[in-house]
Amino acid sequence: MEKREHAVVIGAGIAGLAAAAALAGHFERVTVLERDALPADPAFRPGVPQSRHLHSLMGAGQRALDELLPGFTDRLYEAGAVPLRTPYDHLWLSPAGWCHRFAPSHTVPSATRELFEHVVRNSVAEIGGVSLRDRTETVGLAGDAERVTGVRVRGRDDDRAEVISAGLVVDASGRRSGGRRWLRELGLGEPEAERVDSRPGYGSRLYAMPDDFADEWRIISIQPGEGQPLRGGALVPVEGGRWLVSLYGYLDDHPPVDEAGFLEFARSLRHPVLYDVVRDAVPAGPVHGFRHMANERYRYEELPAWPEGLLLVGDAVCAVNPVYAQGMSMAAMTAVLLRRLLGEGAGCRATQKEIAAGNERAWQVATGADLAYLGDTGDDAARDAGEYMRRLMELALVDAEVNRTFFDVMMMLTEPDALSSPELAARVAQGPARPPAGRAR
């Protein structure tokens, strides 16, 4: 298929960069526009306010980025990312109890969000025909209700306005996307919005890993459950010989951002192991809080009309609670889908529908969990499903084969239907041969 001339991507986060990699095979030129100044090294920037908190790249997301950017995983490890073997390296207290230490079933990289984005950005910048333009704010779309022909931008340094023409515009500008306003300006109406907010909040801090640290685990995860239903936390190794500790709470029960309050919150978790590790550790930075974590999506695919030349991806369409660590993987998987659909010659309306369908699984996982905190157990079918998942979790903690299937689904490598197969359902009905492991080390 002959390449088209020019595409524009709004936003240089993971979603925008992955989309640019997908577009590069179909357009002679791809321009990525970013409102922030893009740092030369891994660093925080205002457009990614959640970046200081724990991020995970699921197996399917890692696979997608390696497909879009060959060698990505190797580059990430070369930059300092730490391999985590699931569930072998995990000291995991789930809502149903401690997980047995099974042999590794998956290995994924652990790093700060800043390093993930840095490696992706540098990889994308090396693709022929792709250029990144920072400190440039997109203020509107060019074109009409039938076809978008480019974007209107303004330089943040000189306030200079211009129109950049493009055969395709991809809005990947996140939760702050102007997409709804821009569509209204074109006369296309307002998409239906959905929001599920369990009012969660993060508090995170980096610590120096002690030089003499040696233990059988690499990651600690303490989830809410019996005795402490609203609070959880995790400790993971990241680049630079550091631990990243993220604490979280629901229903406005948020971790404080002062040192004493942060440690006291850690001490209040269901088990003291995380607190015992960090209470004497040397901080490598301040505590950072983050509160804007509601699940939000906009049903653009249901609008009566849709212009050619425009797509929305990532958090601009569907943003889920980051506690469930699906965002980066969703973005990468959407980009792989986008590349395939462009190759098939799909129109923008059909592609937007496919993007929405691809987000559905992550939306159901995140909102299903959050609705439980809001006391919304749904109808009898939903309650039965919840009870089934509770029993399945108990089995996954002590049965290696079920644990493998569970993590295949959590890593987004296998469809959720695998958890309700007839064979697995029969094993769940029988129950574990012994109660969940009482692991605490």
Secondary structure by P-SEA (a helix, b strand, c coil): cccccbbbbccccaaaaaaaaaacccccbbbbbbcccccccccccccccccccbbbbcaaaaaaaaaaccaaaaaaaaabbbbbcccccccccccccccccccccbbbbbbcaaaaaaaaaaaaaacccbbbbccccccccccccccccbbbbbbccccbbbbbbccbbbcccccccaaaaaaaaacccccbbbbbbcbbbbbbbbbcccccccccccbbbbcccccccccccccccccccbbbbbbbccccccccccaaaaaaaaaacccaaaaaacccccccccbbbbccccbbbbccccccccccccccccccccccccccccaaaaaaaaaaaaaaaaaacccaaaaaaaaaaaaaaaaaaaaaaaaaaacccccaaaaaaaaaaaaaaaaaaccaaaaaaaaaaaaccccccccccaaaaaaaaaccccccccccc
